[in-house]
Amino acid sequence: MITPLQHLINIKRLLSAIFAVLFALGQAEAAFTLNTSCEVSGDGVYLSDLVESKTGEAVPAILIDVSPSWGAVRKYSADELIKLISEKAQGVEVKANKPDQQITISRKSRPLESNQIVELLKSELVKSPLFDRGELEMELIRPWKPMLVPDGSFEMRMLTKINYRTPQTSLRFQLMDGGVPFGVFSVVVKISLWEDAWVATRQITRGTLLPVAKLKKQRHNMIKVRQDLWGGNPSDGRFWFRENISPGRLIYDKAVVMKPVVRRGSLAKAIITTGPLLVSTNVKVMEDGAPGEVVRVENIRTRKEIIGEVIDGKTIKITTF
């Protein structure tokens, strides 16, 4: 059973503990003075930007206000800023150096150099399907004069619409801070787009089988290439060349085709599907064809010309009769 005396002692102990905590909190409370001016990043104005510690203690990074827009200068009176700080950082003691003190807040800046503008432009160009393959290289034709931009990240929006690849062009773009434009600029650039591609190591004549051609891959600037490049297996003997190609020339997709397995004038069996029925008949092939290609054939019995798909060297599939 707790006696009245013990109850009084416990109350005194509790009050002593409370006063000790309050005293410790009072001792920990730092006193800060307002800076006359400060530069902030784009993610907000923090207490650590606005004040300095009178005791040398670290200033808490408490968000006080949003950042001013790029190029703008925000001004506060000491009373206005102290009131704002007291709302956002309760319990923090802040004093002004003088009653009529004015505080100005602006954005931090950094110089935008030529190599940085090139990297930004490249990152925009590779978003286009015209430049999303290979290794994009770019250089400025005219010198870029360094300019101040917001410190930290900002956005670029390409204003020039590019419809085809070209080795030299003028690019017009807009720079934005948090979605707000702060300038439109243009530069003249030289562009290269490097990619490994198959080339002929020697003269290739029409009808040469793919493995015989001895192709090799070389790094090539594709900026002026308008046709699709061939990208198959150079050892695949089912394919051959349908045109002559000079040594060192690129191999385009249209130059390599599957070798015909049926020849014009040869005989083959036509498999004819008419609804649920499946019949066959002998036909004369009217043009060369490879598996999967559609060719004209002539029914030997009726002399009627029909169209069919080449299955192999002896079979043509007719879907309509």
C-alpha positions in Angstrom: 0.0 0.0 0.0 1.4 3.4 -1.0 1.4 5.9 1.8 0.6 9.7 1.3 4.3 10.4 1.8 5.4 8.0 -0.9 2.7 9.4 -3.2 4.1 12.9 -2.7 7.7 11.7 -3.3 6.6 10.1 -6.6 4.9 13.3 -7.7 8.0 15.3 -7.0 10.1 12.8 -8.9 7.7 13.1 -11.9 7.8 16.9 -11.9 11.6 16.8 -11.7 11.7 14.6 -14.7 9.3 16.8 -16.7 11.4 20.0 -15.8 14.6 18.2 -16.8 13.1 17.3 -20.3 11.8 20.9 -20.8 15.2 22.3 -19.7 17.0 20.0 -22.2 14.6 21.0 -25.0 15.2 24.7 -24.2 18.9 24.1 -24.3 18.7 22.3 -27.6 16.6 25.1 -29.2 19.0 26.9 -31.5 18.9 30.7 -32.1 19.3 31.7 -35.7 19.8 35.0 -37.6 18.4 35.8 -41.0 20.7 36.0 -44.0 20.5 39.2 -46.1 20.2 37.2 -49.3 20.3 33.5 -50.4 20.3 31.4 -53.5 18.2 28.3 -53.6 17.7 25.2 -55.7 14.5 24.5 -57.6 13.0 22.0 -55.0 12.1 24.7 -52.4 13.3 27.3 -49.9 14.6 25.6 -46.8 15.4 27.0 -43.4 19.1 26.2 -43.9 19.0 28.5 -46.9 17.5 31.4 -45.0 19.4 31.5 -41.7 22.7 30.9 -40.0 23.3 29.5 -36.6 24.6 31.8 -33.8 25.9 28.9 -31.9 27.5 26.9 -34.7 24.9 24.2 -34.6 23.5 22.5 -37.7 20.5 24.3 -39.2 17.5 21.9 -39.8 16.6 21.4 -43.5 12.9 22.4 -43.0 10.9 23.4 -46.1 9.7 27.0 -45.7 8.4 28.1 -49.1 8.5 27.1 -52.8 11.4 28.3 -54.9 11.1 31.4 -57.0 10.9 30.9 -60.8 14.1 31.1 -62.7 15.3 34.7 -63.3 12.9 36.1 -60.6 14.0 37.7 -57.3 11.7 37.3 -54.3 11.9 39.8 -51.4 10.7 39.6 -47.8 10.8 41.9 -44.9 12.3 40.5 -41.7 8.9 40.3 -40.0 7.2 38.6 -43.0 9.9 35.9 -43.1 10.1 35.3 -39.4 6.3 34.9 -39.3 6.5 32.4 -42.2 9.3 30.5 -40.5 7.4 30.3 -37.2 4.4 28.7 -39.1 6.5 26.1 -40.9 9.2 25.4 -38.3 7.4 25.8 -34.9 9.7 26.3 -31.9 12.6 27.6 -34.0 13.9 30.9 -32.8 14.9 33.3 -35.6 16.0 36.9 -35.2 16.8 39.7 -37.7 20.1 41.6 -37.6 18.1 44.8 -37.8 14.3 45.6 -37.7 14.1 47.0 -41.3 16.1 44.1 -42.8 15.2 43.0 -46.3 15.9 39.4 -47.5 16.2 38.6 -51.2 15.9 35.0 -52.5 16.9 34.0 -56.0 17.8 30.7 -57.8 21.2 29.1 -57.9 22.7 29.1 -61.4 25.4 27.4 -63.3 27.0 27.9 -66.8 25.6 25.7 -69.6 28.7 24.6 -71.6 28.8 23.4 -75.2 29.4 19.7 -74.3 26.3 19.8 -72.0 24.1 21.3 -74.7 25.3 18.6 -77.2 24.4 15.8 -74.7 20.9 17.3 -74.2 20.3 17.6 -77.9 21.4 14.0 -78.4 19.1 12.8 -75.7 16.2 14.5 -77.5 17.1 13.1 -81.0 17.3 9.5 -79.9 13.7 9.7 -79.0 12.9 9.7 -82.7 12.8 6.4 -84.6 15.2 8.1 -87.1 18.0 8.0 -84.5 17.1 5.3 -82.1 19.6 2.8 -83.5 23.3 2.9 -83.6 25.7 5.3 -81.9 24.7 9.0 -82.4 27.5 11.5 -82.6 27.1 15.3 -82.7 29.2 18.4 -82.8 28.4 22.1 -83.0 29.3 23.8 -86.2 29.5 27.2 -84.5 30.8 28.0 -81.0 28.3 27.9 -78.2 28.5 30.9 -75.8 28.1 29.6 -72.3 25.0 30.9 -70.6 23.6 30.7 -67.0 20.8 28.2 -66.4 19.1 26.9 -63.2 21.4 24.8 -61.1 20.1 21.3 -61.1 17.8 19.7 -63.6 15.8 21.5 -66.3 13.9 20.4 -69.4 14.6 20.7 -73.1 11.9 20.6 -75.7 12.8 20.2 -79.4 11.0 22.7 -81.6 12.5 21.6 -84.9 10.6 18.7 -86.6 13.0 16.3 -88.3 11.5 14.2 -91.0 14.7 12.5 -92.4 18.3 12.0 -91.4 20.7 14.6 -92.5 24.5 15.1 -91.8 24.0 18.8 -91.0 21.1 20.8 -89.8 19.9 23.6 -87.6 18.1 22.6 -84.4 15.8 25.0 -82.6 14.8 24.1 -79.0 13.3 25.5 -75.8 14.7 25.3 -72.3 12.2 25.1 -69.4 12.4 25.2 -65.6 9.6 23.2 -64.0 7.6 23.3 -67.2 8.0 27.1 -67.5 10.0 28.2 -70.6 12.9 30.6 -70.1 14.4 30.8 -73.5 14.4 29.6 -77.2 17.7 28.8 -78.8 19.1 27.4 -82.1 22.4 25.7 -83.1 23.8 24.3 -86.3 25.1 20.8 -85.8 26.9 18.0 -87.6 25.4 14.6 -87.0 26.8 11.1 -87.5 25.0 7.8 -86.8 27.4 4.8 -86.5 26.3 1.2 -86.8 27.9 -2.1 -87.7 26.6 -3.3 -91.1 27.4 -6.1 -93.7 29.6 -5.0 -96.6 30.9 -6.8 -99.7 34.6 -7.8 -99.4 34.8 -8.4 -103.2 32.8 -8.1 -106.4 29.4 -9.9 -106.0 27.6 -10.9 -109.2 23.9 -11.6 -109.5 23.1 -15.2 -108.5 26.0 -15.6 -106.1 25.0 -17.7 -103.1 25.2 -15.9 -99.7 28.0 -18.1 -98.2 30.1 -17.7 -101.3 30.0 -13.9 -101.1 32.2 -13.7 -98.0 30.6 -10.7 -96.3 32.1 -8.9 -93.3 30.8 -6.4 -90.8 32.1 -2.8 -90.7 31.4 0.3 -88.7 29.6 2.7 -91.0 28.1 6.1 -90.8 24.4 5.6 -91.6 23.3 9.2 -91.6 22.7 9.3 -95.3 21.4 5.7 -95.7 17.8 5.7 -96.8 17.2 2.0 -97.5 16.8 -0.9 -95.2 20.0 -2.8 -94.5 20.2 -6.6 -94.7 20.8 -8.2 -91.3 20.5 -11.9 -91.9 22.9 -14.9 -91.5 25.7 -14.7 -94.1 26.2 -18.5 -94.0 22.5 -19.3 -94.9 22.8 -21.1 -98.2 19.1 -20.8 -99.0 19.7 -17.2 -100.1 21.5 -15.5 -103.0 22.1 -12.1 -104.5 19.6 -10.7 -107.0 21.9 -7.9 -108.1 25.6 -7.0 -108.7 27.4 -5.4 -105.7 30.8 -3.6 -105.8 33.5 -4.3 -103.2 33.1 -2.2 -100.0 29.4 -1.4 -100.7 26.7 -1.9 -98.1 24.4 -4.9 -98.4 20.8 -3.7 -98.6 17.8 -5.8 -97.7 16.5 -5.8 -101.2 19.7 -7.3 -102.6 19.4 -10.6 -100.9 16.5 -13.0 -101.6 15.7 -16.6 -101.1 17.1 -18.8 -103.9 14.3 -20.0 -106.2 13.4 -23.7 -105.9 11.1 -23.7 -108.9 12.2 -22.3 -112.3 10.3 -20.9 -115.2 9.2 -23.7 -117.6 9.6 -26.5 -115.0 6.8 -28.8 -114.0 5.4 -29.1 -110.5 2.4 -30.5 -108.7 -0.3 -28.0 -107.7 -2.3 -28.8 -104.5 -5.7 -27.2 -104.9 -8.1 -26.5 -102.1 -11.7 -25.8 -103.0 -13.8 -25.7 -99.8 -13.5 -29.2 -98.1 -12.0 -30.8 -101.2 -8.3 -31.3 -101.8 -7.1 -32.2 -105.3 -3.9 -32.1 -107.2 -2.9 -31.5 -110.8 0.3 -31.0 -112.8 1.2 -27.4 -113.7 3.8 -25.6 -115.7 5.7 -22.9 -113.7 5.6 -19.5 -115.5 8.2 -17.7 -113.3 11.0 -18.4 -110.8 9.9 -18.7 -107.2 11.3 -19.3 -103.7 9.4 -20.9 -100.8 6.7 -18.6 -99.6 6.6 -16.5 -102.8 3.6 -16.3 -105.1 4.1 -17.4 -108.7 2.0 -17.9 -111.9 1.5 -21.4 -113.0 -0.4 -23.0 -116.0 -2.7 -26.0 -115.6 -1.3 -28.5 -118.2 -4.7 -30.1 -118.8 -6.8 -26.9 -119.2 -4.1 -24.4 -120.1 -5.6 -22.1 -117.6 -3.2 -19.7 -115.7 -3.6 -19.7 -111.9 -1.7 -18.2 -109.0 -0.1 -20.3 -106.2 2.4 -20.2 -103.3 5.7 -22.1 -103.6 5.9 -24.8 -101.0 9.1 -26.5 -102.2 10.8 -27.4 -105.5 7.9 -29.8 -106.5 4.8 -28.3 -104.9 2.6 -25.3 -105.4 -0.3 -24.5 -103.1 -3.4 -23.1 -104.8 -5.9 -21.5 -102.5 -8.4 -20.4 -105.2 -9.2 -22.2 -108.5 
